[in-house]
Amino acid sequence: MMRSLVFQPLGRRVPAEPGGTLLDIARKEGIGLSSVCGGVGTCGDCRVRVQGTAVTPLNDTELDVLYPHETNTGLRLACQVEVLAGTEDIVVDIPPESLIVAQRSQVEGVEIKEQLQIGIEIYDLEATPPSIHDLRGDWERLAGSRAAQWQIDAPVLAGLPALARQQHWRVRVVVERERVLAILPPATHPLGFAVDIGTTGLAAYIIDLITGATLAAAGATNPQIAYGEDVMSRLALVLRDPTRGTHLQHTLIQELNRLIGVLCAEASVNAAALVAVCAVGNTAMHHLFWGLPVDHLGLAPYVPAVTSALTAPTRDLGLKLAPGASVYSPPCIAGFVGADHVAMLIASQAEDRDGVVLYLDIGTNTEISLTAHGQHWCCSAASGPAFEGAHIEYGMRAAVGAVDKVTWADEHLRWHTIGNAPPIGLCGSGLIDALAVLRDHDVITPIGAWHRQHPLVQRADNRGWVEIVSAAESANQQAISLNRADIGEIQMAKGAIRAGIKLLCELAGIDETDIDTLVLAGAFGSYIDPISARTIGLIPPLPLDRIQQVGNASGIGAKHLLLNREQRRVAQELISRIVYVELTTHPDFQDRYSQALRLTPDLWD
């Protein structure tokens, strides 16, 4: 297999042919790398990080433009880096500021207004200024008798003298269980930061803890993706070199601090008012965020270091908020079903729903829950990164220029791209649509093979493919097509998910058609066409009125856990009732998986 040049966070794979610069290759492939100077190495806009040794070393042009602290962190200029001969894949991580086209993210979700029970108390204090006759400390002067009751750390106290004098001895103190989180200017609302740490993307929110309003929200790429596209590749990296775990944590924290700055600027608030954080993620992302060892997550029986809820001062993790702020993560369920799934169940009010409900959060690792007859089962399906465009010849993530919808008209395929931009590749929702349309019009068989006589099927050198976008219509004058290997990648991904659904239904003693509600959560679940997903057998053949697409329910759940401390108790009770099913050791998994590979709604013999 030819080695690849992988442009992250787009997930765009192209042949790593020696000779050209990274910028030239990106331009050829329609990838939007910023370069104001046109590629002569003077503007410094095309900064990237390169993982791989088969490239030219730092040259004098780069040393003139880049600062030492940038070169020390691996930054290069794409216009100066040439690809050399070799056998390894080369990963090019494009920072947000160097990327012209941003990845589509999902921060919205179906929200139910949360009752406020934030678990903190607010005190507005006022004191007379010090004098030669009154030499009490600033803290004792303002807090009075409460100074002996409240616990306050030196970092929280550090800003008090200047603030008290600026505000004429009037301040607002935020307290949680007798511990002072922050000392703020009068009338300042304490804020919260909620974040869903996905394997691929981040969804972050700033919340007003008094009103419950979301003041700002934004998505970003998880920067760890430069070190592995999926959970297992990052775990394997840490297993090979344990110091990489600390590096992955620092990379993530750095990006979260950047996001905090962006959101605070958007909301016109000060990060010093952020007193509480709720962070959710799958178990591996959770552990890497907290700096916990992940060795055993990558080895059977995939045991986490901890499944209980965690709380700690944010400064211990390096988050730049109020000096006394605390961070909370809800419990994890198992090695591959984490706190994000718990948050999704909280946002979906799983504990209050009647009937048979299937919860599906599709990603590189897909979490599945089923509630029926007062019982709750869950499992994790190793769906892999195919729905993110990885291992697909013209695959990419959901960014501007990605084909996200495919339809049929006048005996031809029709397509739509994100941003209505010229096409540069296929993202997950476009792949699902393409397979559904090709099945509906008998271009491919239920086992994923081509109907060779169909006029859309092209063949050469014992390979077959269907052209989705012609060369004349694409951004780089190169046709975007779908081949048999691409179809196989989607079959394996969707087969793992559907097999997991089937096994949970069997444990519940029900048929898939007995499902009253299917909740599709997450970015991928929000953008796919349920009809297309049903056509290829990704989801059971349910009526559309039983399918709910709820957006980023994990992020919404993180917000609920910030605003209502009672939901933290609910989360703990919820996981105590969940029965986790390990698919890799289930005796019937391989049989269900082999049947679920077929591209048809009705799979089971």
VEXDREN-2710 file (C-alpha; in Angstrom, 1 decimal):
% VEXDREN-2710
k/r/px/py/pz
1/MET/0.0/0.0/0.0
2/MET/1.3/3.5/-0.9
3/ARG/2.2/5.6/2.1
4/SER/0.0/8.6/2.8
5/LEU/0.3/12.3/3.7
6/VAL/-2.5/12.9/6.2
7/PHE/-3.6/16.5/6.7
8/GLN/-5.2/16.9/10.1
9/PRO/-7.7/18.0/11.4
10/LEU/-9.4/17.5/8.0
11/GLY/-8.5/13.8/7.9
12/ARG/-7.6/14.2/4.3
13/ARG/-5.3/11.5/3.0
14/VAL/-3.2/11.9/-0.2
15/PRO/-0.3/10.0/-1.7
16/ALA/3.0/11.0/-0.1
17/GLU/5.0/11.3/-3.3
18/PRO/8.5/12.6/-2.8
19/GLY/9.5/15.9/-4.3
20/GLY/6.9/18.6/-3.6
21/THR/6.5/20.9/-0.6
22/LEU/3.7/20.3/1.8
23/LEU/2.1/23.6/0.7
24/ASP/2.2/22.6/-3.0
25/ILE/0.6/19.2/-2.2
26/ALA/-2.1/20.9/-0.1
27/ARG/-2.9/23.3/-2.9
28/LYS/-3.0/20.5/-5.4
29/GLU/-5.5/18.7/-3.2
30/GLY/-7.7/21.8/-2.6
31/ILE/-6.7/22.0/1.1
32/GLY/-6.9/25.5/2.4
33/LEU/-3.5/26.3/4.0
34/SER/-3.0/30.0/4.5
35/SER/0.0/31.5/2.7
36/VAL/-0.2/35.3/2.2
37/CYS/3.3/35.5/0.6
38/GLY/2.5/32.8/-2.0
39/GLY/4.8/30.2/-0.6
40/VAL/8.2/32.0/-0.6
41/GLY/8.6/31.7/3.2
42/THR/8.3/35.3/4.4
43/CYS/4.8/35.5/5.9
44/GLY/4.9/32.5/8.2
45/ASP/1.2/31.9/7.8
46/CYS/1.6/28.3/6.7
47/ARG/2.8/27.0/10.1
48/VAL/2.2/23.2/10.6
49/ARG/3.4/20.4/12.8
50/VAL/4.9/17.4/11.0
51/GLN/4.9/13.9/12.5
52/GLY/7.3/11.8/10.5
53/THR/11.0/11.7/9.5
54/ALA/10.8/11.5/5.8
55/VAL/10.9/15.2/5.3
56/THR/13.6/17.8/4.8
57/PRO/15.0/19.3/8.0
58/LEU/14.6/22.9/9.2
59/ASN/16.2/25.3/6.8
60/ASP/17.5/28.9/7.2
61/THR/14.3/30.4/5.9
62/GLU/12.3/28.7/8.7
63/LEU/14.8/29.7/11.3
64/ASP/14.6/33.3/10.2
65/VAL/10.7/33.3/10.4
66/LEU/9.9/31.1/13.3
67/TYR/10.7/31.9/16.9
68/PRO/12.8/29.4/18.9
69/HIS/9.8/28.4/21.1
70/GLU/7.9/27.6/17.9
71/THR/10.6/25.4/16.4
72/ASN/11.0/23.7/19.8
73/THR/7.3/22.6/19.7
74/GLY/7.7/21.2/16.2
75/LEU/6.3/24.0/14.1
76/ARG/7.5/24.2/10.5
77/LEU/6.6/26.2/7.4
78/ALA/4.7/24.1/4.9
79/CYS/6.1/26.0/2.0
80/GLN/9.7/24.9/3.1
81/VAL/9.1/21.3/4.0
82/GLU/9.7/18.8/1.2
83/VAL/8.6/15.1/1.2
84/LEU/11.4/12.6/1.0
85/ALA/11.4/9.0/0.0
86/GLY/10.4/6.6/2.7
87/THR/7.8/4.1/3.9
88/GLU/6.1/5.7/6.8
89/ASP/2.9/7.9/6.7
90/ILE/3.5/11.6/7.4
91/VAL/0.9/13.4/9.5
92/VAL/0.6/17.2/8.9
93/ASP/-1.2/18.9/11.8
94/ILE/-2.6/22.3/10.6
95/PRO/-3.3/24.7/13.6
96/PRO/-6.6/26.6/13.4
97/GLU/-4.8/29.9/12.5
98/SER/-3.2/28.3/9.5
99/LEU/-6.4/26.6/8.2
100/ILE/-8.6/28.6/5.8
101/VAL/-11.4/26.0/5.9
102/ALA/-12.6/25.1/9.4
103/GLN/-14.0/21.7/10.3
104/ARG/-17.7/21.7/10.9
105/SER/-18.4/21.1/14.5
106/GLN/-21.5/20.4/16.5
107/VAL/-22.1/22.4/19.7
108/GLU/-25.9/22.7/19.5
109/GLY/-28.3/20.2/20.9
110/VAL/-31.8/19.7/22.1
111/GLU/-32.0/21.4/25.4
112/ILE/-34.5/21.0/28.2
113/LYS/-34.5/24.0/30.6
114/GLU/-32.6/23.0/33.7
115/GLN/-33.6/23.9/37.2
116/LEU/-30.8/25.9/38.8
117/GLN/-29.1/24.3/41.7
118/ILE/-25.5/25.3/41.2
119/GLY/-24.2/24.4/44.7
120/ILE/-22.4/27.6/45.3
121/GLU/-23.2/30.6/47.5
122/ILE/-22.6/34.3/46.6
123/TYR/-21.8/36.9/49.3
124/ASP/-21.5/40.7/48.6
125/LEU/-19.1/42.1/51.1
126/GLU/-18.3/45.7/52.0
127/ALA/-15.8/47.2/54.5
128/THR/-14.3/50.5/55.6
129/PRO/-10.8/51.2/54.3
130/PRO/-7.9/50.5/56.6
131/SER/-6.4/53.3/58.7
132/ILE/-3.7/53.7/61.3
133/HIS/-6.3/52.8/63.9
134/ASP/-7.5/49.7/62.0
135/LEU/-4.7/47.5/60.7
136/ARG/-6.6/44.3/60.1
137/GLY/-5.7/42.3/57.0
138/ASP/-7.7/42.9/53.8
139/TRP/-9.3/39.5/54.0
140/GLU/-10.3/39.7/57.7
141/ARG/-11.6/43.3/57.1
142/LEU/-14.0/42.1/54.3
143/ALA/-14.9/38.7/55.5
144/GLY/-15.4/39.6/59.2
145/SER/-16.4/36.7/61.3
146/ARG/-16.7/34.4/58.2
147/ALA/-12.9/34.6/57.8
148/ALA/-12.6/31.9/60.4
149/GLN/-15.2/29.7/58.7
150/TRP/-14.2/29.9/55.1
151/GLN/-11.2/28.1/53.6
152/ILE/-9.2/30.3/51.2
153/ASP/-6.0/29.5/49.4
154/ALA/-3.1/31.8/48.8
155/PRO/-3.7/32.0/45.0
156/VAL/-7.3/33.2/45.6
157/LEU/-6.1/35.8/48.1
158/ALA/-3.4/37.1/45.8
159/GLY/-5.6/39.3/43.8
160/LEU/-7.6/40.7/46.7
161/PRO/-5.6/43.7/47.8
162/ALA/-5.6/45.3/44.3
163/LEU/-9.3/44.4/43.7
164/ALA/-10.5/45.7/47.1
165/ARG/-8.9/49.1/46.5
166/GLN/-10.0/49.3/42.9
167/GLN/-13.6/48.6/43.9
168/HIS/-13.6/50.9/47.0
169/TRP/-13.8/47.9/49.4
170/ARG/-16.8/46.2/47.8
171/VAL/-16.3/42.7/46.5
172/ARG/-18.3/39.6/45.6
173/VAL/-17.1/36.3/47.1
174/VAL/-18.1/32.9/45.6
175/VAL/-18.1/30.0/48.1
176/GLU/-18.6/26.3/47.7
177/ARG/-18.9/24.2/50.9
178/GLU/-17.0/26.8/52.9
179/ARG/-14.2/26.9/50.3
180/VAL/-13.7/30.2/48.5
181/LEU/-13.6/29.8/44.7
182/ALA/-13.2/33.4/43.7
183/ILE/-13.2/37.0/44.8
184/LEU/-14.9/39.1/42.0
185/PRO/-15.8/42.7/41.4
186/PRO/-19.3/43.7/42.7
187/ALA/-22.3/42.4/40.7
188/THR/-20.1/40.1/38.6
189/HIS/-21.9/36.8/37.7
190/PRO/-19.9/33.7/38.4
191/LEU/-19.5/31.6/35.3
192/GLY/-19.0/27.9/34.4
193/PHE/-17.1/26.2/31.6
194/ALA/-18.6/23.0/30.1
195/VAL/-16.6/20.9/27.6
196/ASP/-17.2/17.7/25.7
197/ILE/-13.8/16.2/24.8
198/GLY/-14.3/14.0/21.8
199/THR/-11.7/11.9/20.1
200/THR/-12.0/14.1/17.1
201/GLY/-13.5/17.4/18.3
202/LEU/-14.2/19.6/21.2
203/ALA/-17.4/21.4/22.1
204/ALA/-17.2/24.1/24.7
205/TYR/-19.6/26.5/26.4
206/ILE/-19.5/29.4/28.8
207/ILE/-22.5/29.4/31.2
208/ASP/-23.8/32.1/33.5
209/LEU/-24.3/30.2/36.7
210/ILE/-26.9/32.7/38.0
211/THR/-29.2/32.8/35.0
212/GLY/-28.3/29.5/33.4
213/ALA/-27.8/31.2/30.0
214/THR/-25.2/30.0/27.6
215/LEU/-23.1/33.1/26.9
216/ALA/-20.9/31.6/24.2
217/ALA/-20.3/28.2/22.5
218/ALA/-17.6/27.0/20.1
219/GLY/-16.2/23.8/18.6
220/ALA/-12.6/23.0/17.8
221/THR/-10.5/20.0/16.8
222/ASN/-9.0/17.9/19.5
223/PRO/-5.3/18.6/18.9
224/GLN/-4.4/15.1/20.0
225/ILE/-5.6/13.9/16.6
226/ALA/-2.1/14.7/15.2
227/TYR/-0.9/11.8/17.3
228/GLY/-3.6/9.2/16.2
229/GLU/-6.9/9.3/14.5
230/ASP/-8.7/7.1/17.0
231/VAL/-8.6/6.0/20.6
232/MET/-6.6/2.9/20.1
233/SER/-3.9/4.6/18.1
234/ARG/-3.4/7.1/20.9
235/LEU/-3.4/4.3/23.5
236/ALA/-0.8/2.4/21.5
237/LEU/1.3/5.6/21.3
238/VAL/1.3/5.8/25.1
239/LEU/2.0/2.1/25.5
240/ARG/5.1/2.5/23.4
241/ASP/6.3/5.6/25.2
242/PRO/4.6/6.4/28.6
243/THR/5.9/10.0/28.5
244/ARG/3.5/10.6/25.6
245/GLY/0.5/10.6/28.0
246/THR/1.8/13.8/29.6
247/HIS/2.4/15.3/26.2
248/LEU/-1.1/14.5/25.1
249/GLN/-2.6/16.0/28.2
250/HIS/-0.6/19.2/27.8
251/THR/-1.6/19.5/24.2
252/LEU/-5.2/19.2/25.1
253/ILE/-5.0/21.6/28.1
254/GLN/-3.3/24.2/25.8
255/GLU/-6.1/24.0/23.3
256/LEU/-8.8/24.2/26.1
257/ASN/-7.1/27.4/27.4
258/ARG/-7.1/28.8/23.9
259/LEU/-10.9/28.0/23.6
260/ILE/-11.5/29.6/26.9
261/GLY/-9.9/32.8/25.7
262/VAL/-11.9/32.8/22.5
263/LEU/-15.2/32.2/24.3
264/CYS/-14.5/34.8/27.0
265/ALA/-13.7/37.4/24.2
266/GLU/-16.9/36.5/22.4
267/ALA/-19.0/36.8/25.6
268/SER/-17.1/39.9/26.8
269/VAL/-16.4/38.3/30.2
270/ASN/-13.2/37.7/32.2
271/ALA/-11.8/34.2/32.6
272/ALA/-11.2/35.0/36.3
273/ALA/-15.0/34.7/36.7
274/LEU/-15.0/31.1/35.6
275/VAL/-15.4/29.2/38.9
276/ALA/-16.6/25.8/37.8
277/VAL/-15.8/23.3/35.0
278/CYS/-17.6/20.2/33.9
279/ALA/-15.5/18.1/31.5
280/VAL/-16.8/14.9/29.8
281/GLY/-15.3/12.5/27.3
282/ASN/-15.0/8.9/26.5
283/THR/-12.9/7.0/29.0
284/ALA/-9.6/7.4/27.2
285/MET/-10.1/11.1/26.6
286/HIS/-11.2/11.5/30.2
287/HIS/-8.1/9.7/31.5
288/LEU/-5.8/11.8/29.2
289/PHE/-7.5/15.0/30.3
290/TRP/-7.0/14.1/34.0
291/GLY/-3.4/12.9/33.5
292/LEU/-4.3/9.3/34.5
293/PRO/-2.5/6.3/33.2
294/VAL/-4.1/4.7/30.2
295/ASP/-1.9/1.6/29.9
296/HIS/-4.7/-0.9/30.8
297/LEU/-7.3/0.7/28.6
298/GLY/-5.4/-0.6/25.6
299/LEU/-5.1/-4.2/26.9
300/ALA/-7.8/-6.7/27.7
301/PRO/-9.9/-6.6/29.8
302/TYR/-9.7/-2.8/29.2
303/VAL/-10.0/-1.7/32.9
304/PRO/-10.0/2.1/33.6
305/ALA/-7.9/3.6/36.4
306/VAL/-11.2/5.0/37.9
307/THR/-14.9/4.9/37.1
308/SER/-16.0/7.2/40.0
309/ALA/-16.7/10.9/39.5
310/LEU/-13.7/13.1/39.9
311/THR/-13.3/16.7/41.3
312/ALA/-10.1/18.7/41.7
313/PRO/-8.8/22.3/41.5
314/THR/-8.5/23.5/37.9
315/ARG/-5.1/24.9/38.5
316/ASP/-3.8/21.4/39.2
317/LEU/-4.5/20.7/35.5
318/GLY/-3.2/23.9/34.2
319/LEU/-6.6/25.4/33.2
320/LYS/-6.4/29.2/33.4
321/LEU/-9.6/30.2/35.2
322/ALA/-10.4/31.7/38.6
323/PRO/-7.6/30.5/40.9
324/GLY/-9.9/28.6/43.2
325/ALA/-12.1/27.1/40.4
326/SER/-12.8/23.4/40.5
327/VAL/-13.3/20.8/37.7
328/TYR/-15.8/17.9/37.8
329/SER/-16.2/14.9/35.6
330/PRO/-19.1/12.5/36.0
331/PRO/-18.5/8.8/36.4
332/CYS/-17.3/6.5/33.5
333/ILE/-19.1/3.2/32.9
334/ALA/-16.3/1.0/31.5
335/GLY/-13.1/1.1/29.5
336/PHE/-14.8/2.3/26.3
337/VAL/-18.0/3.9/27.6
338/GLY/-17.2/7.0/29.4
339/ALA/-18.4/10.2/31.1
340/ASP/-19.6/11.6/27.8
341/HIS/-22.2/8.8/27.5
342/VAL/-23.3/9.5/31.0
343/ALA/-23.7/13.2/30.1
344/MET/-25.7/12.2/27.0
345/LEU/-28.1/10.1/29.1
346/ILE/-28.5/13.0/31.6
347/ALA/-29.3/15.4/28.8
348/SER/-31.7/12.9/27.2
349/GLN/-33.5/12.3/30.6
350/ALA/-32.9/8.6/30.3
351/GLU/-34.1/8.0/33.9
352/ASP/-37.5/9.5/33.1
353/ARG/-38.3/7.9/29.7
354/ASP/-40.9/5.3/29.3
355/GLY/-40.9/2.5/26.7
356/VAL/-38.0/0.9/24.8
357/VAL/-35.3/3.6/24.0
358/LEU/-32.1/3.1/22.1
359/TYR/-29.4/5.7/22.5
360/LEU/-26.7/5.8/19.8
361/ASP/-23.7/8.2/19.8
362/ILE/-21.8/7.4/16.6
363/GLY/-18.1/8.2/16.4
364/THR/-14.7/6.5/16.1
365/ASN/-16.0/4.7/19.2
366/THR/-19.7/4.3/19.2
367/GLU/-21.6/4.1/22.5
368/ILE/-24.9/2.3/22.6
369/SER/-27.5/2.1/25.4
370/LEU/-30.8/0.4/25.5
371/THR/-33.5/0.9/28.2
372/ALA/-36.4/-1.5/28.4
373/HIS/-38.7/-2.8/31.2
374/GLY/-36.9/-0.8/33.8
375/GLN/-33.5/-2.2/32.9
376/HIS/-30.5/-0.6/31.2
377/TRP/-27.8/-2.2/29.1
378/CYS/-24.9/-0.5/27.2
379/CYS/-21.9/-1.5/25.0
380/SER/-19.2/0.0/22.9
381/ALA/-18.8/-0.7/19.2
382/ALA/-15.3/-0.2/17.7
383/SER/-16.7/1.6/14.6
384/GLY/-13.3/3.2/13.8
385/PRO/-12.6/6.4/12.0
386/ALA/-14.2/5.6/8.6
387/PHE/-17.2/7.9/9.3
388/GLU/-14.6/10.6/9.8
389/GLY/-13.2/9.9/6.3
390/ALA/-10.2/8.0/7.4
391/HIS/-9.1/5.0/5.4
392/ILE/-11.4/6.2/2.5
393/GLU/-9.4/7.2/-0.6
394/TYR/-11.2/10.5/-1.0
395/GLY/-12.4/10.7/2.6
396/MET/-12.1/13.7/4.9
397/ARG/-13.8/15.2/7.9
398/ALA/-16.8/17.5/7.8
399/ALA/-15.1/20.8/6.6
400/VAL/-15.9/23.3/3.9
401/GLY/-15.6/21.6/0.5
402/ALA/-16.6/18.1/1.8
403/VAL/-19.4/16.3/0.0
404/ASP/-22.0/15.9/2.8
405/LYS/-25.1/14.9/0.8
406/VAL/-25.5/12.6/-2.3
407/THR/-28.8/12.2/-4.1
408/TRP/-30.1/10.7/-7.4
409/ALA/-31.7/12.6/-10.3
410/ASP/-32.1/11.9/-14.0
411/GLU/-30.2/8.7/-13.7
412/HIS/-27.1/10.5/-12.2
413/LEU/-25.6/11.1/-8.8
414/ARG/-26.0/14.6/-7.5
415/TRP/-24.0/16.1/-4.6
416/HIS/-23.9/19.0/-2.2
417/THR/-20.8/20.3/-0.3
418/ILE/-20.4/22.0/3.1
419/GLY/-20.3/25.8/2.4
420/ASN/-21.3/25.2/-1.2
421/ALA/-17.6/25.2/-2.0
422/PRO/-15.9/23.2/-4.8
423/PRO/-15.6/19.6/-3.6
424/ILE/-12.3/18.3/-2.2
425/GLY/-13.5/15.0/-0.6
426/LEU/-16.3/12.9/1.0
427/CYS/-17.2/13.2/4.7
428/GLY/-19.2/10.7/6.7
429/SER/-22.7/11.8/5.9
430/GLY/-21.9/12.0/2.2
431/LEU/-20.5/8.5/2.4
432/ILE/-23.7/7.1/4.0
433/ASP/-25.8/8.9/1.4
434/ALA/-23.7/7.6/-1.5
435/LEU/-23.9/4.0/-0.4
436/ALA/-27.7/4.3/0.2
437/VAL/-28.2/5.8/-3.3
438/LEU/-26.0/3.2/-4.9
439/ARG/-28.0/0.4/-3.2
440/ASP/-31.3/2.0/-4.0
441/HIS/-30.5/2.1/-7.7
442/ASP/-28.8/-1.3/-7.9
443/VAL/-25.3/-0.1/-8.5
444/ILE/-24.0/-2.2/-5.6
445/THR/-25.2/-5.5/-4.2
446/PRO/-26.2/-6.1/-0.6
447/ILE/-22.7/-7.5/0.0
448/GLY/-21.1/-4.3/-1.3
449/ALA/-19.9/-5.7/-4.7
450/TRP/-20.4/-3.8/-7.9
451/HIS/-23.0/-4.7/-10.4
452/ARG/-20.4/-4.7/-13.2
453/GLN/-22.8/-4.0/-16.0
454/HIS/-24.2/-0.8/-14.5
455/PRO/-23.2/2.2/-16.6
456/LEU/-21.9/4.2/-13.5
457/VAL/-19.3/1.5/-12.7
458/GLN/-15.9/2.2/-14.1
459/ARG/-13.2/-0.5/-14.2
460/ALA/-9.4/-0.6/-14.9
461/ASP/-6.6/-2.8/-13.7
462/ASN/-9.0/-5.1/-11.9
463/ARG/-10.4/-2.2/-9.9
464/GLY/-13.9/-0.9/-9.9
465/TRP/-15.2/2.5/-8.8
466/VAL/-18.0/5.0/-9.2
467/GLU/-17.3/8.6/-9.8
468/ILE/-19.2/10.9/-7.3
469/VAL/-17.7/14.2/-8.5
470/SER/-16.2/14.7/-11.9
471/ALA/-12.7/16.1/-12.3
472/ALA/-14.1/19.2/-14.0
473/GLU/-16.3/19.9/-10.9
474/SER/-13.8/19.2/-8.1
475/ALA/-11.6/21.8/-6.5
476/ASN/-8.4/20.2/-7.7
477/GLN/-9.5/18.9/-11.1
478/GLN/-9.3/15.3/-9.8
479/ALA/-12.4/13.1/-9.8
480/ILE/-13.7/12.1/-6.4
481/SER/-14.8/8.5/-6.5
482/LEU/-15.8/5.6/-4.3
483/ASN/-14.1/2.2/-4.6
484/ARG/-14.7/-1.3/-3.3
485/ALA/-12.2/-0.9/-0.4
486/ASP/-14.0/2.3/0.7
487/ILE/-17.3/0.4/0.8
488/GLY/-15.7/-2.3/2.8
489/GLU/-14.5/0.3/5.4
490/ILE/-18.1/1.6/5.8
491/GLN/-19.4/-2.0/6.0
492/MET/-17.1/-2.8/8.9
493/ALA/-17.9/0.4/10.8
494/LYS/-21.6/0.0/10.4
495/GLY/-21.5/-3.8/11.0
496/ALA/-19.9/-3.3/14.4
497/ILE/-22.6/-0.8/15.4
498/ARG/-25.6/-2.8/14.2
499/ALA/-24.3/-6.0/15.8
500/GLY/-24.0/-4.2/19.1
501/ILE/-27.6/-3.0/18.8
502/LYS/-28.8/-6.5/18.0
503/LEU/-27.1/-8.1/20.9
504/LEU/-28.5/-5.5/23.4
505/CYS/-32.0/-6.2/22.0
506/GLU/-31.5/-9.9/22.5
507/LEU/-30.5/-9.4/26.1
508/ALA/-33.6/-7.3/26.6
509/GLY/-35.7/-10.1/25.0
510/ILE/-37.1/-7.8/22.3
511/ASP/-37.0/-7.4/18.5
512/GLU/-35.4/-4.3/17.0
513/THR/-38.8/-3.2/15.7
514/ASP/-40.0/-3.0/19.3
515/ILE/-37.8/0.1/19.9
516/ASP/-40.2/3.0/20.6
517/THR/-37.5/5.7/20.3
518/LEU/-34.1/5.9/18.7
519/VAL/-32.0/8.8/20.0
520/LEU/-29.2/9.8/17.6
521/ALA/-26.7/11.9/19.4
522/GLY/-23.4/13.6/18.5
523/ALA/-22.2/15.5/15.5
524/PHE/-22.4/12.5/13.1
525/GLY/-25.8/11.5/14.4
526/SER/-27.0/15.0/13.8
527/TYR/-25.9/15.3/10.2
528/ILE/-26.6/11.9/8.7
529/ASP/-29.9/11.3/6.8
530/PRO/-31.8/8.7/8.9
531/ILE/-33.3/7.3/5.7
532/SER/-29.9/6.7/4.2
533/ALA/-28.7/5.1/7.5
534/ARG/-31.7/2.9/7.5
535/THR/-31.2/1.9/3.9
536/ILE/-27.7/0.5/4.4
537/GLY/-28.6/-1.1/7.7
538/LEU/-26.6/1.2/10.0
539/ILE/-29.8/1.6/12.2
540/PRO/-32.8/-0.6/12.5
541/PRO/-35.7/-0.2/10.1
542/LEU/-37.8/2.0/12.3
543/PRO/-40.4/4.6/11.2
544/LEU/-38.9/8.1/11.0
545/ASP/-41.2/9.4/13.7
546/ARG/-39.5/7.1/16.2
547/ILE/-36.0/8.7/15.4
548/GLN/-34.8/11.7/17.3
549/GLN/-31.7/13.6/16.3
550/VAL/-30.6/15.5/19.4
551/GLY/-27.3/17.1/18.5
552/ASN/-24.4/17.2/20.9
553/ALA/-26.3/15.8/23.9
554/SER/-23.0/15.1/25.7
555/GLY/-22.2/18.8/25.7
556/ILE/-25.7/19.6/26.8
557/GLY/-25.4/17.1/29.6
558/ALA/-22.2/18.7/30.8
559/LYS/-24.0/22.0/31.0
560/HIS/-26.8/20.4/33.0
561/LEU/-24.2/18.9/35.4
562/LEU/-22.9/22.4/36.0
563/LEU/-26.2/24.0/36.6
564/ASN/-27.9/21.4/38.8
565/ARG/-25.8/19.5/41.3
566/GLU/-28.8/17.1/41.8
567/GLN/-28.0/15.8/38.3
568/ARG/-24.6/14.6/39.7
569/ARG/-26.4/12.4/42.1
570/VAL/-28.7/11.2/39.2
571/ALA/-25.6/10.3/37.2
572/GLN/-24.2/8.2/40.0
573/GLU/-27.4/6.4/40.5
574/LEU/-27.8/5.9/36.7
575/ILE/-24.5/4.1/36.3
576/SER/-25.2/1.8/39.3
577/ARG/-28.1/0.4/37.3
578/ILE/-26.4/0.0/33.9
579/VAL/-25.2/-3.5/32.8
580/TYR/-22.2/-3.2/30.6
581/VAL/-21.8/-5.7/27.8
582/GLU/-18.3/-6.4/26.4
583/LEU/-18.7/-7.1/22.7
584/THR/-15.2/-8.4/22.1
585/THR/-15.8/-11.4/24.3
586/HIS/-19.5/-12.0/23.6
587/PRO/-19.9/-15.5/22.1
588/ASP/-22.4/-14.3/19.5
589/PHE/-20.7/-11.1/18.4
590/GLN/-18.9/-12.5/15.4
591/ASP/-22.0/-14.1/14.0
592/ARG/-24.1/-11.0/14.4
593/TYR/-21.2/-8.9/13.0
594/SER/-20.8/-11.0/9.8
595/GLN/-24.6/-10.7/9.1
596/ALA/-24.5/-6.9/9.9
597/LEU/-21.9/-6.3/7.2
598/ARG/-24.7/-6.5/4.5
599/LEU/-26.0/-3.3/3.1
600/THR/-29.7/-3.8/3.8
601/PRO/-32.2/-2.9/6.5
602/ASP/-33.3/-6.4/7.3
603/LEU/-30.1/-8.3/8.3
604/TRP/-30.9/-11.2/10.5
605/ASP/-31.4/-14.8/9.5
END
